[in-house]
Amino acid sequence: MSKPKRALKKIPIFRTEDEEREFWATTDSTDYVDWSKARAVRFPRLLSDVRNEEDSRDPSAT
């Protein structure tokens, strides 16, 4: 016998990335996403648009 499907909650609209980050850090994603339907994907040409602290230092300061 299979489990009855439960209704997923609607993912809220976020005003900022910080707001979204905080939401997912404190929320169980299984209430919002059916992970049984997830598929593995690859992004071989994906370039990061995020710089870490080391990358953002002023090169003339060293």
C-alpha positions in Angstrom: 0.0 0.0 0.0 1.4 3.4 -1.0 1.5 6.5 1.2 -1.2 9.1 0.5 0.2 12.1 -1.2 0.3 15.2 0.9 -0.2 18.7 -0.4 3.0 20.7 -0.8 3.2 24.2 0.5 3.7 27.0 -1.9 7.2 28.5 -2.0 7.1 32.1 -0.9 8.3 35.0 -2.9 11.5 36.5 -1.4 12.5 40.1 -1.6 16.2 39.4 -1.2 18.7 36.5 -1.4 19.4 37.0 2.4 15.7 36.5 3.1 15.6 33.4 0.9 18.8 32.0 2.5 17.4 32.5 6.0 14.1 30.8 5.0 15.8 27.6 3.6 18.2 27.5 6.5 15.3 27.2 9.0 12.7 25.3 6.9 12.3 21.7 6.0 12.3 21.6 2.2 10.3 18.4 2.0 7.2 20.5 2.9 7.8 22.4 -0.4 9.5 20.0 -2.8 8.7 16.4 -3.7 12.2 15.1 -3.8 11.0 11.7 -5.1 10.6 13.4 -8.4 14.1 15.0 -8.4 16.6 14.3 -11.1 20.3 14.6 -11.1 21.6 17.4 -13.4 25.0 18.8 -14.4 26.0 22.3 -15.3 29.4 21.8 -16.8 29.7 25.4 -18.1 28.3 27.1 -15.0 30.3 30.1 -13.9 30.1 31.4 -10.4 29.1 35.0 -10.0 30.0 34.9 -6.3 33.4 36.0 -5.2 34.9 34.8 -2.0 36.7 37.2 0.4 40.1 36.3 -1.1 39.0 37.1 -4.6 37.5 40.4 -3.7 40.6 41.8 -2.0 42.3 44.8 -3.6 45.3 43.4 -5.5 47.2 46.7 -5.1 47.0 46.2 -1.3 49.5 43.3 -1.3 
